[in-house]
Amino acid sequence: MDLRISAPPPGYDQLLLHTLWLRLPTQKAFIPAGLSPSIMLIVRGSAELLLDDGSRITSPRLFLRGPYTEPVHVEYAPNTIAMSVCFIPGMLAKNCKVEVGSLINTIVPLEEIFDAQLVARFLESIDAHNDADHHIHDFHHFLSQVLVAKQRNFIGEAFMAAHQKIFFPLMDLTAHFGIGERQLERRVRASFGINLRELRRIARFGFTVQRIIKQGSTWGDLTRVAQESGYYDQAHMHKEFNDLAGVSPTTLLQRIAAKDPAYWLYLLSPQDFKKLFIAVE
């Protein structure tokens, strides 16, 4: 794939994951659910979101994409180039004038959130260049103008650091954070936009996808992967993957093995996948 992956701007590594510049290898893409809000830019070309009812939504050129609790089917114009950067889960709340919960399963043009003139000048700078290095430089400069570096979010950071502890029984989890159940739920919803149950569900899915990509699992491994990833059994994992990726684990492995460009996200190297989408070890 024709892509570039760049570290966050200096000072922003506690807020943002790595930046992706990508010449789309396909005119179709199947994007799974994910906890991370992201800023996305169509450098060249266009994109349309295909909805379950068959309708289409034309994507804005520059927008904030909220956490998604369901998979998304996107169609791109030929030779579309896109850029994106994910917020570390839980870290968006201190940097935008919108509540994370209002962004669930939706996108918002960036000029509705940040200074519209600043957004327009940024897009003009992008249009003035044709190479990835300039695009990345201008993108990072824009991010440094609209986002505040090193803003901290206790529960967001703590949840990412806790990693497997977020799957503890609720009583053990509240003891770990030293707060009551209601306060924990309120802080989770304020930071991530979803409740604790949904947070655990999507996080488990993300960790499992990372594991499949890293290990190159075959069909015979799926029962073990399900057990070791915290699913009740393979049937439970099958249902969760259908809900969050749009396909079963078996079908996903087939698409990966066939190097289907519509599933380009799963064809990234384990190192690149982690840099772009996973905030913890």
matplotlib code that plots the C-alpha trace (Angstrom):
import matplotlib.pyplot as plt

x = [0.0, 1.0, 1.0, 3.0, 2.8, 4.2, 4.5, 2.3, 3.5, 6.0, 4.2, 1.1, 2.0, -0.3, -3.3, -2.9, -1.8, 0.2, -0.9, -1.8, -1.4, -2.9, -3.6, -6.7, -5.9, -9.6, -12.8, -14.5, -13.6, -15.1, -14.1, -14.8, -16.1, -13.6, -13.2, -11.0, -12.4, -10.4, -9.8, -10.0, -9.1, -9.9, -6.7, -7.8, -11.0, -14.2, -15.9, -19.4, -20.8, -23.2, -26.0, -27.9, -31.0, -29.1, -28.8, -25.5, -24.0, -21.2, -18.4, -17.2, -13.7, -12.3, -14.2, -14.2, -15.3, -16.7, -16.3, -18.2, -20.1, -20.9, -19.0, -19.0, -19.0, -17.3, -16.9, -14.2, -13.6, -10.7, -7.3, -8.6, -5.9, -6.9, -5.3, -6.4, -5.2, -6.9, -7.2, -6.1, -9.4, -10.8, -8.7, -11.0, -13.2, -10.7, -10.0, -13.3, -16.4, -18.6, -19.4, -18.0, -21.4, -22.9, -20.4, -21.2, -21.7, -21.5, -19.2, -19.0, -17.4, -14.4, -15.4, -18.4, -16.0, -12.9, -12.3, -13.8, -11.2, -8.3, -9.8, -10.1, -6.5, -5.4, -7.3, -5.7, -2.3, -3.1, -4.3, -1.1, 1.0, 1.0, 3.5, 2.9, 5.6, 4.0, 0.6, 1.8, 3.7, 0.7, -1.7, 0.5, 0.8, -3.0, -3.4, -1.0, -3.2, -6.5, -5.6, -4.1, -1.0, -0.7, -4.2, -4.8, -7.9, -7.7, -10.3, -9.3, -5.6, -6.3, -8.5, -5.9, -3.2, -5.3, -5.6, -6.9, -8.0, -11.0, -12.5, -12.4, -15.8, -17.3, -16.7, -13.0, -12.8, -14.2, -11.8, -8.9, -9.9, -10.9, -14.4, -18.0, -19.9, -22.1, -19.1, -17.2, -20.0, -20.4, -16.7, -16.6, -19.5, -18.1, -14.7, -15.6, -19.2, -20.5, -21.2, -18.8, -20.4, -20.0, -16.5, -15.4, -17.1, -15.3, -12.0, -12.1, -12.8, -9.9, -7.4, -8.6, -8.2, -4.7, -3.9, -5.2, -3.2, -0.1, -0.3, -1.7, -4.2, -5.7, -9.2, -8.1, -6.8, -10.1, -11.4, -8.2, -8.2, -11.8, -11.0, -7.8, -9.4, -12.2, -15.1, -17.4, -16.8, -16.3, -20.0, -19.8, -16.8, -18.6, -21.5, -19.3, -17.3, -20.5, -21.7, -18.5, -16.7, -19.6, -18.2, -17.5, -13.9, -13.7, -14.7, -12.4, -9.5, -10.4, -10.4, -7.0, -5.6, -6.9, -5.4, -8.7, -8.0, -11.5, -10.1, -6.9, -7.0, -6.5, -3.6, -1.4, 1.7, 1.2, 3.6, 1.7, -1.7, -0.6, 0.8, -2.4, -5.1, -3.8, -2.8, -1.4, 1.1]
y = [0.0, 3.6, 5.0, 7.1, 6.8, 9.6, 10.2, 12.8, 16.4, 17.1, 17.3, 15.6, 11.9, 11.8, 13.0, 11.5, 8.3, 8.3, 10.1, 8.1, 9.3, 6.8, 6.5, 4.3, 0.9, 0.3, 2.1, 0.2, -0.1, -1.9, -0.1, -1.7, -0.2, 1.6, 3.6, 6.3, 9.5, 10.8, 13.8, 12.8, 14.7, 13.9, 15.2, 14.3, 12.7, 12.0, 9.5, 8.3, 6.4, 3.7, 3.2, 0.0, 1.3, 1.8, 5.6, 7.4, 10.3, 12.3, 12.8, 16.4, 17.0, 17.6, 16.2, 14.8, 11.2, 10.1, 6.7, 4.1, 1.2, -0.4, -1.1, 1.4, 0.8, 3.5, 4.0, 6.3, 8.0, 6.5, 7.5, 9.1, 10.2, 10.5, 11.4, 10.6, 10.7, 9.0, 10.5, 8.2, 6.9, 9.1, 12.1, 14.0, 15.6, 18.3, 19.4, 20.0, 22.0, 19.0, 16.2, 12.8, 11.2, 13.5, 12.1, 8.4, 6.9, 10.3, 12.8, 16.6, 19.0, 20.6, 24.1, 23.6, 22.9, 25.0, 28.4, 28.2, 30.6, 28.5, 25.4, 27.2, 28.3, 24.8, 23.3, 25.9, 24.9, 21.2, 22.1, 23.9, 20.8, 17.3, 15.4, 13.5, 15.2, 18.6, 17.2, 15.7, 18.8, 21.0, 18.6, 18.6, 22.3, 22.6, 20.1, 22.2, 25.3, 23.7, 21.2, 21.7, 19.5, 17.4, 18.0, 15.1, 13.1, 10.9, 8.2, 8.1, 7.7, 5.3, 3.0, 2.8, 2.1, -0.5, -2.5, -6.0, -4.6, -2.9, -6.4, -7.0, -7.5, -4.1, -4.3, -5.0, -2.3, 0.4, -0.6, -0.4, 3.2, 4.1, 5.5, 4.3, 2.5, 5.5, 7.8, 5.3, 5.0, 8.8, 9.3, 6.5, 8.0, 11.6, 10.4, 7.8, 8.7, 5.1, 3.1, 0.7, -2.4, -1.0, 0.2, -3.3, -4.9, -2.6, -2.8, -6.6, -6.6, -4.2, -6.2, -9.4, -7.9, -6.8, -10.3, -11.9, -9.5, -10.0, -13.8, -14.5, -16.9, -19.7, -21.1, -23.8, -21.1, -19.3, -21.3, -20.6, -16.9, -16.6, -18.1, -16.2, -12.9, -13.0, -14.3, -16.9, -19.2, -19.0, -18.4, -15.3, -14.0, -14.8, -12.6, -9.8, -9.7, -9.7, -6.8, -4.8, -5.7, -6.7, -10.2, -13.3, -14.1, -16.8, -14.5, -11.8, -14.3, -15.3, -11.6, -11.1, -14.3, -13.1, -9.6, -8.1, -4.3, -3.5, -4.8, -2.7, -1.8, -5.5, -5.8, -3.3, -4.7, -5.4, -2.5, 0.0, -1.2, -0.6, 2.9, 3.9, 2.3, 0.9, 3.2, 0.5, -2.3]
z = [0.0, -0.7, 2.8, 5.3, 9.1, 11.2, 14.9, 16.5, 16.6, 19.4, 22.8, 21.5, 22.2, 25.3, 23.2, 19.7, 18.1, 14.9, 11.7, 8.6, 5.0, 2.6, -1.1, -0.9, -2.5, -3.2, -3.9, -1.1, 2.5, 5.5, 8.7, 12.1, 15.3, 17.4, 20.6, 19.2, 17.8, 14.9, 12.7, 9.1, 5.9, 2.2, 0.6, -2.9, -4.2, -2.2, 0.1, 0.7, 3.7, 2.8, 5.3, 6.1, 4.3, 1.1, 1.3, 1.1, 2.9, 1.2, 3.6, 4.4, 3.4, 6.9, 9.9, 13.3, 13.4, 16.8, 18.4, 16.4, 18.0, 14.6, 11.4, 8.5, 4.7, 2.7, -1.0, -2.4, -5.8, -7.7, -6.5, -3.3, -0.8, 2.9, 6.1, 9.7, 13.3, 16.2, 19.6, 22.4, 23.7, 26.5, 25.6, 23.3, 26.0, 27.0, 23.4, 21.7, 22.3, 21.8, 24.2, 23.1, 23.6, 21.0, 18.4, 18.7, 15.3, 13.6, 11.9, 12.3, 9.8, 11.5, 10.7, 13.0, 15.9, 15.3, 13.7, 10.2, 8.8, 10.2, 8.7, 5.3, 5.4, 6.2, 3.3, 1.0, 2.2, 1.5, -2.0, -2.7, -2.5, -4.0, -1.9, 1.3, 3.3, 2.8, 3.6, 6.9, 7.9, 7.2, 9.0, 12.1, 12.1, 11.9, 14.8, 16.9, 16.3, 17.3, 20.0, 23.4, 24.1, 27.3, 28.6, 31.0, 31.6, 34.8, 33.9, 30.2, 30.9, 33.8, 31.7, 28.9, 31.4, 33.2, 30.0, 31.1, 34.4, 32.7, 32.4, 36.1, 37.9, 38.7, 42.4, 41.8, 39.1, 41.4, 44.1, 41.6, 40.8, 44.3, 43.3, 43.5, 40.8, 39.8, 39.7, 37.6, 35.1, 34.9, 34.3, 31.7, 29.8, 30.0, 28.7, 26.1, 25.3, 26.0, 29.1, 30.7, 29.2, 25.6, 26.4, 27.5, 24.4, 21.9, 23.7, 23.8, 20.1, 19.4, 21.4, 19.7, 16.2, 17.1, 18.3, 15.1, 12.9, 15.0, 15.2, 11.7, 13.3, 11.3, 11.6, 14.0, 16.4, 16.8, 19.8, 21.7, 20.7, 21.9, 25.3, 25.8, 24.6, 27.3, 25.2, 26.7, 23.7, 19.9, 19.3, 21.5, 19.5, 16.3, 17.3, 18.5, 15.3, 13.2, 15.3, 15.3, 12.1, 9.9, 9.3, 11.3, 12.5, 9.8, 7.0, 8.2, 8.2, 4.7, 3.6, 5.2, 3.6, 0.2, 0.8, -0.1, -0.4, 0.9, 4.3, 4.0, 7.7, 8.6, 6.1, 8.0, 9.7, 13.4, 14.2, 12.0, 13.3, 16.9, 16.1, 14.4, 16.6, 19.9, 22.8, 25.1, 25.1]

ax = plt.figure().add_subplot(projection="3d")
ax.plot(x, y, z, "-o")
ax.set_aspect("equal")
plt.show()
